[in-house]
Amino acid sequence: MIRRGVAGVVPQVRQRGRRVAVPVLLVALVCALTVHLAGRAGGADPSRCDRFAAASSARAQQVTGSGARVVVIGDSWSVGLGLADASTSWPSRLPGSVHVAGFSGSGFSEQASECGAVSFADRAPGALRDGADLVVVEGGLNDFDQTDAAITAGFTRLVGELAGLRVVVVGPASAPSRALAVPRVDALLASLAARYDVAYVRTSGLALTYLDDRLHLTAAGHRAFGDAVARQVGRQVGRRVASLSDRPGS
């Protein structure tokens, strides 16, 4: 790649040097592209995926509240990535006995994550093995670079897995690092929810606090997000799953 500002120096290089430099540059570019494509095709660093899997398993064991069984299928926000105590991630603010099936980096679309078959539809059967009175699906930020067709296909698969259950889909908030993509994903998810008669909660207008990565929530951000979702879930389903007095920390 030739950067602006250096182009004027090129004519001063000897002809022989130019013949050598160009192939070297091309080889470097091909190698870099090969590494990038291999990473996309072969998946993320295995140790990173292993960490995500371990965090997912640990969060699944941390059940909060009591009452009706609520299953949350989500991404790193559900898992509580970046929190000192993952059990305080936003689902802990929901009423009911809340079970979290989250996996960092996952989304509606099949290729949102590079860690294999961890999309929401892929993980739904395992998450619902013991049933649910309410299923809350939260995500969309990891679908920021996926096509409408990919998101639609994943959403459609998910709806099939959740057939017969009461479902609420929670759309993406405007995390600063991915805010430009949120309107498109949010609008698409809202239209898909309407198509399949699924309740949809918009969170893109919430003012939340983020960690330095500008993608994940602070502890205060989790509380604000969870409380906002809890209020909207109650309105969307027509009644609360359980009394908010059952919610820990209230």
Secondary structure, DSSP 8 states (H G I E B T S, - for coil): ---TTTGGGGGGS-HHHHHHHHHHHHHHHHHHHHHHHHHHHH-S-HHHHHHHHHHHHHHHT--BS-SSEEEEEESHHHHTTT-SSGGGSGGGGSSSEEEEEE-TT--SSTTS-SSSS-SHHHHHHHHTTT--SEEEEE--GGGTTS-HHHHHHHHHHHHHHTTTS-EEEE-----GGGTTTHHHHHHHHHHHHHHTT-EEE--TT----B-TTSSSB-HHHHHHHHHHHHHHHHHHSSS-SS-GGGSTT-
